[in-house]
């Protein structure tokens, strides 16, 4: 498996982390295109799984051409926490998601959250009361998304992210809210 560890990546630059699969549903290639557009921001891709039905050579070749992209895999829990804490933001542009765990993890480590306006993302942000997030429209161009990211990261008054409702965030509370929302929808 491919692994890049650039020691020459400048920590004077802002850093964004992506944690997840290398998969078309996760829009990993779009995130890479954003990284290539934003050459003054470092991007760390922590790849947990590669979809075997998709060719990944193009992704790794493209990523290898830029000094602001680092790819890693098989991080320990403490290494992953360190990557989150070293990052200014996380990004998740999924077009499909079962649960937005990376949003919780990254916000708990102080990262601003950039995510698609997908039902599981919206629910996690709402129920956990993540205080520092930006929803991204997946139909927007790479350039528009990139401008949004730069604007947020350059804001000197931006608050460090927190999960404000972590104690009441449980699978049970999420399930109860989901069932209530489904009942409300049926009763409309």
C-alpha positions in Angstrom: 0.0 0.0 0.0 1.1 3.5 -0.9 2.3 5.8 1.9 3.7 9.3 1.8 5.3 11.0 4.7 6.6 14.4 3.7 8.8 16.0 6.3 9.2 19.0 4.0 5.5 20.0 4.3 5.5 23.4 6.0 3.6 23.6 9.3 3.4 27.3 8.8 0.6 26.4 6.4 -2.9 25.6 7.5 -3.8 21.9 7.4 -6.9 20.0 6.5 -7.4 16.3 7.2 -9.6 13.8 5.4 -10.2 10.4 7.2 -12.1 7.7 5.3 -12.2 5.4 2.3 -10.7 6.1 -1.1 -14.1 5.7 -2.8 -16.1 7.7 -5.4 -19.0 8.0 -2.9 -16.7 9.8 -0.5 -15.7 12.2 -3.2 -12.0 11.7 -2.3 -10.9 12.7 -5.8 -12.8 16.0 -5.5 -11.1 16.6 -2.1 -7.7 16.0 -3.9 -8.7 18.5 -6.6 -9.4 21.0 -3.8 -6.0 20.3 -2.3 -4.3 20.8 -5.7 -6.2 24.1 -6.0 -5.1 25.3 -2.5 -1.4 24.8 -2.8 -0.8 26.9 0.4 -2.9 24.6 2.6 -1.6 21.1 3.5 -3.9 18.2 3.1 -3.5 14.9 5.0 -5.4 11.9 3.6 -5.8 9.1 6.1 -7.1 6.3 3.9 -8.9 3.5 5.8 -10.0 1.4 2.9 -9.6 1.4 -0.9 -12.5 0.3 -3.0 -11.0 -2.7 -5.0 -13.4 -2.1 -7.9 -11.9 1.3 -8.6 -8.5 2.1 -10.0 -6.5 4.2 -7.6 -3.4 4.7 -9.6 -4.5 8.1 -10.9 -5.3 9.4 -7.4 -1.8 8.4 -6.0 0.0 9.7 -9.1 -1.8 13.0 -8.9 -1.2 13.3 -5.2 2.4 12.5 -5.5 2.9 15.5 -7.8 2.2 18.1 -5.1 4.1 19.0 -1.9 1.0 20.0 0.0 -0.5 16.4 0.1 0.4 13.6 2.4 -1.2 10.2 2.4 -1.1 7.7 5.2 -2.8 4.5 6.3 -3.0 2.3 9.4 -2.5 4.9 12.0 -2.8 4.0 15.6 -5.5 5.8 17.6 -2.9 8.1 19.2 -1.4 8.9 15.8 -4.9 9.7 14.4 -5.6 12.0 17.3 -2.3 13.7 16.8 -3.1 14.2 13.1 -6.5 15.7 14.0 -4.9 18.0 16.6 -2.3 19.1 14.1 -5.1 20.1 11.6 -7.0 23.3 11.4 -10.0 21.6 9.8 -11.4 18.3 8.6 -13.3 17.6 5.4 -16.0 15.1 4.5 -17.7 15.5 1.2 -19.6 12.2 1.1 -22.5 11.7 -1.2 -23.5 8.7 1.0 -22.8 8.2 4.7 -24.0 5.9 7.4 -22.8 8.0 10.3 -20.5 11.0 10.5 -18.1 9.7 13.1 -15.1 11.7 11.6 -17.0 14.9 12.2 -17.3 14.1 15.9 -13.7 13.0 16.1 -12.3 16.0 14.4 -14.4 18.6 16.2 -13.5 16.9 19.5 -9.9 17.6 18.6 -10.6 21.2 17.7 -10.9 21.0 13.9 -13.4 23.2 12.0 -15.6 20.8 10.0 -16.2 21.1 6.3 -18.9 18.6 5.2 -21.5 17.9 2.6 -25.1 18.8 3.6 -26.0 15.1 3.9 -28.6 13.9 6.4 -26.1 12.1 8.7 -23.8 15.1 8.7 -26.6 17.5 9.5 -27.8 15.3 12.3 -24.4 14.9 13.9 -23.7 18.6 13.7 -27.1 19.4 15.2 -27.4 16.7 17.9 -23.7 16.9 19.1 -23.9 20.8 18.8 -20.6 21.1 16.9 -19.9 24.8 17.0 -17.5 25.3 14.1 -18.7 23.9 10.8 -19.4 24.8 7.2 -21.8 22.8 4.9 -20.5 22.4 1.3 -22.8 22.0 -1.6 -21.5 19.1 -3.7 -22.6 20.7 -6.9 -20.3 23.7 -6.4 -17.2 24.0 -8.4 -13.7 23.2 -7.0 -12.9 26.9 -7.2 -16.0 28.0 -5.2 -15.5 25.4 -2.5 -11.8 26.4 -2.3 -12.7 30.0 -1.8 -15.1 29.1 1.0 -12.4 27.0 2.7 -9.8 29.8 2.5 -12.3 32.4 3.8 -13.1 30.3 6.9 -9.5 29.3 7.6 -8.2 32.9 7.3 -10.8 34.2 9.8 -8.7 35.2 12.8 -11.8 35.2 15.0 -12.8 31.7 14.1 -13.5 29.7 17.3 -11.8 26.5 18.0 -14.3 23.7 17.3 -15.9 21.9 20.2 -18.5 19.1 20.6 -20.8 20.9 23.0 -23.3 18.1 23.6 -21.0 15.1 23.8 -22.6 13.7 27.0 -26.0 13.3 25.5 -24.8 12.1 22.1 -25.5 8.4 22.1 -26.7 5.9 19.6 -30.0 5.7 21.5 -30.6 9.5 21.4 -29.8 9.6 17.7 -32.1 6.7 17.0 -35.0 8.3 19.0 -34.5 11.6 17.2 -34.5 9.7 13.8 -37.7 7.8 14.6 -39.4 11.0 15.8 -38.3 12.8 12.5 -39.7 9.9 10.5 -43.0 9.9 12.3 -43.2 13.7 11.8 -42.6 13.2 8.1 -45.3 10.5 7.8 -47.8 12.7 9.6 -47.3 15.7 7.2 
